Every structure is written in C-alpha cells, then in structure tokens.
Amino acid sequence: MTAIVSSLPPRSPLPFDPGMPAADRCAMLAAALPAPLREVLAHGRVERRARFTDDGFDGVTEDWTPPATLTEQHVRMARRALDELAGTVLAPVSPEHLLARILALLSHYPAKGMTPEVEQLVALDWAEDLGEFPSWAVDTAARTWRRTKKWRPSIAEMRALCAESCAEERALATRLAAIASGAPEPDGRRRADRVQSLAAAAIRRLR
C-alpha cells in the first residue's frame, strides 16, 4: 500500500542580510522556514560539551537531536531547506572573488622581501584554505581584521574569523541536516547510515 504524502508548500527565497547581527540573521532565516519545521527546531534537544585539542581547551561543541515526533513531511521540508541554505547563504565563495579579496587584504600589510610572484602564490594558498566559506563571511572577516589589527594576518587567523562569521548559519544547517536524516529508530537510536550520508552531503555543500 502506497503512503500518501502531502505536497510541500511553495518555495520562498530565504531572506538574508549579512549586515545584520548574527543572531538576528539566523532568527530571520528560521522565521522563513515552514511552521512545522520551526516547531521541530524549537523542540530539539541540545547537549553541549567541552572540546579539547593538543593545545588544551578549544571551546564548546553542540550536539542537537530532533524530537522523536518527526514525520516524512518534516524530513522533506528539512532536506529542501538545507539544500537552499547550502546553495545560497552558505554557498562557497567564487575563486575570483576570494582571490581579489585576499590580494586586497594583503596589500594593506605588505611583506618585506616578498616578490610579486611569491605574493601571488601566497594568495593562492589563502584562496585554497578559505574556499569553503561564503563570500559574505570572507568579506566580514577581512573587514574585521582591517579595522582591528595592525599586523599581517595568518591563514589560521582568517579561517577562525570566517568560521566565526557564519557560525550561526552553519549551526542551523547542522540542525536541518539532523532533521533531514530522518526519524529516530523505535529504541531512540539514530539511523546511522542515513545520518552519515546526509551529513557528508551537507559538509560537501558547505566546502
């Protein structure tokens, strides 16, 4: 017997203004999602734990689990919203825009003894290491560095700023991916194969 699944509501472009505060941006994005999906996002379970590296404490990581009342409709809505979010707001910056932005930023902090050829190679390294981020996050990170620092940035420092710029949007994408992976098993465990495949696809779209 074939299950009947109602059609999804018409798709509307996700509203986004990178000039807004991060919390307001994400609230506006969430408000544009279908009401049933907003309800699921509001009732998920959040677990936070400390993250450590070889250098010591490295912040707090979050695990978000959707409620057990997921339906196929929720899953389909989340997949569509995740696809749109990854393809617009979190779409990776174009190589041309990224290279121009990096060259402009580095020109404010000229390196002594570096030839133009080497400078170009350095910029290409930067472009490779920052290419996973959206253009607006790269622009925000570059603007923040210009206005607050007096020295030439490192790639690691710029990656940290880019990640901070789009952290709220990436967190929303991660929660949508958790919903898109499907409902929990009857005993409460996640369907590991579906979670892994959808999470991998979401990560590919964010890089």
C-alpha positions as CSV (number, residue, x, y, z in Angstrom):
1,M,0.0,0.0,0.0
2,T,1.5,3.4,-1.0
3,A,1.6,6.0,1.6
4,I,0.2,9.4,0.8
5,V,2.5,12.3,1.4
6,S,1.1,15.8,1.1
7,S,3.0,18.2,-1.2
8,L,5.3,20.7,0.3
9,P,4.3,24.4,0.4
10,P,5.6,26.7,-2.3
11,R,9.3,27.5,-2.0
12,S,10.2,31.1,-1.0
13,P,13.7,32.5,-1.2
14,L,15.4,32.6,2.2
15,P,15.8,36.2,3.5
16,F,19.4,37.1,4.3
17,D,21.2,40.3,5.2
18,P,24.9,39.8,6.1
19,G,25.0,43.3,7.6
20,M,22.6,42.3,10.4
21,P,23.8,40.9,13.8
22,A,24.4,37.1,13.6
23,A,21.5,36.3,16.0
24,D,19.1,38.5,14.1
25,R,20.2,37.0,10.7
26,C,19.6,33.4,12.0
27,A,16.3,34.3,13.6
28,M,15.1,35.8,10.2
29,L,16.2,32.7,8.4
30,A,14.4,30.4,10.9
31,A,11.3,32.5,10.7
32,A,11.1,32.0,6.9
33,L,11.0,28.2,7.3
34,P,7.7,26.4,7.2
35,A,5.8,26.4,10.5
36,P,6.1,22.6,11.1
37,L,9.8,22.8,10.6
38,R,10.1,25.7,13.0
39,E,8.2,23.6,15.6
40,V,10.7,20.8,15.2
41,L,13.7,23.2,15.6
42,A,12.1,24.7,18.7
43,H,11.7,21.3,20.4
44,G,15.0,19.6,19.7
45,R,17.4,18.5,22.4
46,V,20.7,20.3,22.9
47,E,23.7,18.8,24.5
48,R,26.9,20.8,24.9
49,R,30.3,19.6,25.9
50,A,33.8,20.9,26.2
51,R,36.1,20.3,23.2
52,F,39.9,19.8,23.7
53,T,42.8,19.6,21.4
54,D,46.5,19.0,21.9
55,D,46.7,22.7,22.8
56,G,44.1,22.4,25.5
57,F,40.5,23.8,25.7
58,D,39.1,24.6,22.3
59,G,35.6,25.8,23.1
60,V,32.3,24.1,23.4
61,T,30.7,21.8,20.8
62,E,27.0,21.3,20.4
63,D,25.0,18.1,19.6
64,W,21.4,18.8,18.6
65,T,18.9,16.0,18.4
66,P,15.4,16.5,16.8
67,P,12.3,15.3,18.8
68,A,11.0,11.8,18.2
69,T,7.8,13.1,16.6
70,L,9.4,13.6,13.1
71,T,7.3,12.8,10.1
72,E,8.2,12.3,6.5
73,Q,6.9,15.7,5.8
74,H,9.4,17.2,8.3
75,V,12.2,15.3,6.6
76,R,11.3,16.5,3.2
77,M,11.0,20.1,4.4
78,A,14.4,19.9,6.1
79,R,16.1,18.5,3.0
80,R,14.7,21.2,0.8
81,A,15.6,24.0,3.3
82,L,19.1,22.6,3.8
83,D,19.6,22.4,0.0
84,E,18.5,26.0,-0.4
85,L,20.6,27.2,2.6
86,A,23.7,25.4,1.3
87,G,23.2,26.7,-2.2
88,T,22.6,30.4,-1.3
89,V,23.5,31.7,2.1
90,L,26.3,29.2,2.7
91,A,27.4,28.7,-1.0
92,P,31.2,28.7,-1.2
93,V,32.8,32.0,-2.4
94,S,33.8,32.1,-6.1
95,P,37.6,31.7,-6.7
96,E,37.6,35.1,-8.4
97,H,36.0,37.0,-5.6
98,L,38.1,35.2,-3.0
99,L,41.4,35.9,-4.7
100,A,40.6,39.5,-5.2
101,R,39.6,39.9,-1.6
102,I,42.7,38.2,-0.3
103,L,45.1,40.2,-2.5
104,A,43.3,43.4,-1.4
105,L,43.7,42.5,2.2
106,L,47.3,41.5,2.0
107,S,48.1,44.7,0.1
108,H,47.3,46.6,3.4
109,Y,50.1,44.7,5.1
110,P,52.9,44.4,2.5
111,A,55.5,41.7,3.3
112,K,59.1,42.9,3.1
113,G,61.4,40.9,0.7
114,M,58.5,39.1,-1.0
115,T,58.4,39.3,-4.7
116,P,55.1,39.8,-6.6
117,E,55.3,36.2,-7.8
118,V,55.7,34.8,-4.3
119,E,52.9,37.1,-3.1
120,Q,50.6,35.6,-5.8
121,L,51.4,32.1,-4.7
122,V,50.7,33.0,-1.1
123,A,47.3,34.4,-2.1
124,L,46.6,31.2,-3.9
125,D,47.3,29.3,-0.7
126,W,44.9,31.6,1.1
127,A,42.3,31.0,-1.6
128,E,42.5,27.3,-1.2
129,D,42.3,27.4,2.6
130,L,39.4,29.9,2.7
131,G,37.4,28.5,-0.3
132,E,34.9,26.6,1.9
133,F,33.4,29.8,3.3
134,P,30.7,32.0,1.7
135,S,31.7,35.3,0.1
136,W,30.0,37.4,2.8
137,A,31.8,35.6,5.6
138,V,35.2,36.2,3.9
139,D,34.3,39.9,3.4
140,T,33.2,40.2,7.0
141,A,36.4,38.6,8.2
142,A,38.6,40.8,6.0
143,R,36.8,43.9,7.2
144,T,37.1,42.9,10.8
145,W,40.8,42.4,10.5
146,R,41.4,45.7,8.7
147,R,39.6,47.6,11.4
148,T,41.1,45.9,14.5
149,K,44.6,44.7,13.7
150,K,47.8,46.4,12.8
151,W,49.7,43.4,11.5
152,R,49.5,40.9,8.6
153,P,47.1,38.1,9.3
154,S,47.8,34.4,9.1
155,I,45.6,31.9,7.3
156,A,44.7,30.3,10.5
157,E,43.5,33.6,12.0
158,M,41.4,34.4,8.9
159,R,39.9,30.9,8.9
160,A,38.9,31.4,12.5
161,L,37.3,34.8,11.7
162,C,35.5,33.3,8.7
163,A,34.1,30.4,10.7
164,E,33.0,32.8,13.5
165,S,31.2,35.0,10.9
166,C,29.0,32.2,9.6
167,A,28.8,30.0,12.8
168,E,25.1,30.7,13.4
169,E,24.1,29.8,9.8
170,R,26.3,26.6,9.9
171,A,24.6,25.6,13.2
172,L,21.2,26.0,11.6
173,A,22.4,23.9,8.6
174,T,23.6,21.2,11.0
175,R,20.2,21.1,12.8
176,L,18.4,20.9,9.4
177,A,20.8,18.0,8.4
178,A,19.8,16.2,11.6
179,I,16.1,16.5,10.8
180,A,16.8,15.6,7.1
181,S,18.4,12.3,8.2
182,G,15.0,11.0,9.3
183,A,13.1,10.0,12.4
184,P,14.8,8.1,15.3
185,E,14.5,4.3,15.5
186,P,11.9,3.0,17.9
187,D,14.5,2.5,20.6
188,G,15.7,6.1,20.3
189,R,18.8,5.4,18.2
190,R,19.5,7.3,15.0
191,R,19.7,5.6,11.7
192,A,23.4,5.8,11.4
193,D,23.7,5.2,7.7
194,R,21.3,7.9,6.8
195,V,22.8,10.4,9.2
196,Q,26.3,9.8,7.8
197,S,25.3,10.1,4.2
198,L,23.3,13.3,4.7
199,A,25.9,14.9,7.0
200,A,28.6,14.1,4.4
201,A,26.5,15.7,1.6
202,A,25.8,18.8,3.7
203,I,29.5,19.2,4.5
204,R,30.4,18.9,0.8
205,R,27.9,21.7,0.0
206,L,29.5,23.9,2.7
207,R,33.0,23.5,1.3
